[in-house]
Amino acid sequence: MIRDGKVARVNPDVETYGYYIRKQISSIEDCLRGLSEEQINWKPSVDGGNSAFVIATHVLGNARAWVLGIVCGEDIRRNRPAEFASSGSFSDFEKAAQEMRGRIQAALRQLDASRLDERFRPPQELWGEGEPQELSRRSALADVLEHASIHLGQIQLTRDLARRAVPS
């Protein structure tokens, strides 16, 4: 980032959040690697069960909405129902994950770190389910990391079940 003709270092907190969010996306990608298209789209037969692809796509949708839209203020639209209706291949997810990691890194480099602790209420469209609550950009970044971490565990379990249900 350049300010007043000098290269400004990215805030260490922002760097840390960005690194771990991108790392979780990479971990999800690693978890899905090697699954057949049938396995990656397999859904457990429980109420509300989602495929590994759906959960992974939802994580990217959340990161896009929260990091790019809520934290960085980009003009983002989110179609959350489409995340839960998605299907595809590992290569589809790999491409989307690579793009999202790059976009997150670029957007966070431009973030004015002095705004990390400002409190505001995000738009409903980006929030997801429920009523938007007041938060800070810092807490929004922590939420994205927590969200991705929780879903990584779900993806790991779903992947293991899919491998049993649909041998390759």
VEXDREN-2710 file (C-alpha; in Angstrom, 1 decimal):
% VEXDREN-2710
k/r/px/py/pz
1/MET/0.0/0.0/0.0
2/ILE/1.4/3.5/-0.9
3/ARG/0.6/6.4/1.3
4/ASP/2.2/9.9/1.0
5/GLY/4.7/8.5/-1.5
6/LYS/5.9/5.8/0.9
7/VAL/5.2/2.1/1.0
8/ALA/3.1/1.5/4.1
9/ARG/3.3/-1.9/5.7
10/VAL/0.0/-3.8/6.1
11/ASN/-1.2/-3.9/9.6
12/PRO/0.0/-7.1/11.4
13/ASP/-3.5/-7.9/12.6
14/VAL/-4.9/-7.6/9.1
15/GLU/-2.0/-9.7/7.7
16/THR/-2.7/-12.4/10.4
17/TYR/-6.4/-12.6/9.7
18/GLY/-5.8/-12.6/5.9
19/TYR/-3.2/-15.3/6.2
20/TYR/-5.4/-17.6/8.3
21/ILE/-8.5/-17.1/6.2
22/ARG/-6.6/-17.9/3.0
23/LYS/-5.0/-20.9/4.8
24/GLN/-8.4/-22.3/5.8
25/ILE/-9.6/-21.9/2.1
26/SER/-6.4/-23.9/1.1
27/SER/-7.1/-26.5/3.7
28/ILE/-10.6/-26.9/2.3
29/GLU/-9.1/-27.2/-1.2
30/ASP/-6.7/-29.9/0.1
31/CYS/-9.5/-31.8/1.8
32/LEU/-11.5/-32.0/-1.5
33/ARG/-8.5/-32.9/-3.7
34/GLY/-8.8/-36.4/-5.1
35/LEU/-12.6/-36.7/-4.8
36/SER/-14.5/-37.7/-7.9
37/GLU/-17.2/-35.5/-9.1
38/GLU/-19.8/-37.9/-7.7
39/GLN/-18.0/-37.9/-4.3
40/ILE/-17.7/-34.2/-4.0
41/ASN/-21.4/-33.8/-4.8
42/TRP/-22.6/-36.6/-2.5
43/LYS/-25.0/-35.5/0.2
44/PRO/-25.5/-37.4/3.5
45/SER/-29.1/-38.6/4.0
46/VAL/-29.9/-36.4/7.0
47/ASP/-32.2/-33.4/7.2
48/GLY/-30.2/-30.4/5.9
49/GLY/-27.3/-32.5/4.7
50/ASN/-25.1/-30.8/2.2
51/SER/-22.3/-32.0/-0.1
52/ALA/-18.7/-31.2/0.5
53/PHE/-18.9/-29.0/-2.6
54/VAL/-21.9/-27.1/-1.3
55/ILE/-20.2/-26.4/2.1
56/ALA/-17.0/-25.4/0.4
57/THR/-18.8/-23.1/-2.0
58/HIS/-20.7/-21.6/1.0
59/VAL/-17.4/-20.9/2.8
60/LEU/-16.2/-19.0/-0.3
61/GLY/-19.5/-17.1/-0.5
62/ASN/-19.2/-16.1/3.1
63/ALA/-15.6/-15.0/2.8
64/ARG/-16.4/-13.0/-0.3
65/ALA/-19.4/-11.3/1.3
66/TRP/-17.7/-10.6/4.7
67/VAL/-14.1/-9.9/3.7
68/LEU/-14.6/-8.1/0.4
69/GLY/-18.1/-6.6/1.1
70/ILE/-18.4/-6.0/4.9
71/VAL/-14.8/-5.5/5.9
72/CYS/-13.3/-3.9/2.7
73/GLY/-16.5/-2.1/1.5
74/GLU/-16.5/-3.5/-2.0
75/ASP/-19.8/-3.4/-3.8
76/ILE/-20.7/-7.1/-3.5
77/ARG/-23.9/-8.9/-4.1
78/ARG/-24.4/-12.3/-2.5
79/ASN/-26.8/-15.1/-3.6
80/ARG/-26.6/-17.3/-0.5
81/PRO/-29.4/-19.8/-1.8
82/ALA/-27.3/-20.4/-4.9
83/GLU/-24.4/-21.5/-2.7
84/PHE/-26.6/-24.2/-1.2
85/ALA/-27.8/-25.3/-4.6
86/SER/-24.4/-25.6/-6.2
87/SER/-22.6/-28.6/-7.6
88/GLY/-19.4/-29.0/-9.5
89/SER/-16.0/-30.6/-9.7
90/PHE/-12.8/-30.3/-7.7
91/SER/-11.3/-28.2/-10.6
92/ASP/-14.3/-25.8/-10.4
93/PHE/-13.7/-25.3/-6.7
94/GLU/-9.9/-25.1/-7.1
95/LYS/-10.3/-22.3/-9.6
96/ALA/-12.8/-20.4/-7.4
97/ALA/-10.6/-20.9/-4.3
98/GLN/-7.5/-19.6/-6.0
99/GLU/-9.3/-16.5/-7.2
100/MET/-10.8/-15.9/-3.8
101/ARG/-7.5/-16.1/-2.0
102/GLY/-6.0/-13.6/-4.4
103/ARG/-9.0/-11.2/-4.1
104/ILE/-8.9/-11.4/-0.3
105/GLN/-5.1/-10.7/-0.2
106/ALA/-5.5/-7.8/-2.6
107/ALA/-8.5/-6.3/-0.8
108/LEU/-6.9/-6.5/2.7
109/ARG/-3.7/-4.8/1.4
110/GLN/-5.9/-1.8/0.6
111/LEU/-7.8/-1.8/4.0
112/ASP/-7.2/1.2/6.1
113/ALA/-6.3/-0.5/9.4
114/SER/-7.3/2.5/11.4
115/ARG/-10.9/1.4/10.6
116/LEU/-10.6/-2.1/12.1
117/ASP/-12.4/-1.2/15.3
118/GLU/-15.1/1.0/13.9
119/ARG/-18.5/-0.4/14.7
120/PHE/-21.3/-0.6/12.2
121/ARG/-24.3/-2.7/11.1
122/PRO/-23.6/-4.5/7.8
123/PRO/-26.3/-4.8/5.1
124/GLN/-28.7/-7.8/5.4
125/GLU/-27.7/-9.0/1.9
126/LEU/-24.2/-9.7/3.0
127/TRP/-25.0/-10.8/6.6
128/GLY/-26.6/-14.1/5.8
129/GLU/-29.2/-15.5/8.1
130/GLY/-30.8/-13.6/11.0
131/GLU/-30.8/-10.0/11.8
132/PRO/-27.5/-8.1/11.2
133/GLN/-25.7/-7.2/14.4
134/GLU/-23.4/-4.3/15.0
135/LEU/-19.7/-5.4/14.7
136/SER/-16.3/-4.1/13.9
137/ARG/-14.2/-5.0/10.9
138/ARG/-11.8/-6.8/13.2
139/SER/-14.6/-9.0/14.6
140/ALA/-15.9/-9.6/11.1
141/LEU/-12.5/-11.0/10.0
142/ALA/-12.5/-13.2/13.1
143/ASP/-16.0/-14.4/12.3
144/VAL/-14.9/-15.4/8.7
145/LEU/-12.0/-17.4/10.2
146/GLU/-14.3/-19.1/12.7
147/HIS/-16.9/-19.8/10.0
148/ALA/-14.3/-21.4/7.7
149/SER/-12.8/-23.5/10.5
150/ILE/-16.2/-24.9/11.6
151/HIS/-17.1/-25.8/8.0
152/LEU/-13.7/-27.3/7.4
153/GLY/-14.5/-29.9/10.0
154/GLN/-17.9/-30.6/8.3
155/ILE/-16.2/-30.9/5.0
156/GLN/-13.7/-33.4/6.4
157/LEU/-16.5/-35.6/7.8
158/THR/-18.6/-35.3/4.7
159/ARG/-15.6/-36.2/2.5
160/ASP/-14.9/-39.3/4.6
161/LEU/-18.6/-40.4/4.5
162/ALA/-18.7/-39.8/0.7
163/ARG/-15.6/-41.9/0.1
164/ARG/-17.4/-44.8/1.9
165/ALA/-20.7/-44.3/0.2
166/VAL/-19.3/-43.7/-3.3
167/PRO/-16.1/-45.7/-3.8
168/SER/-13.9/-44.3/-6.6
END
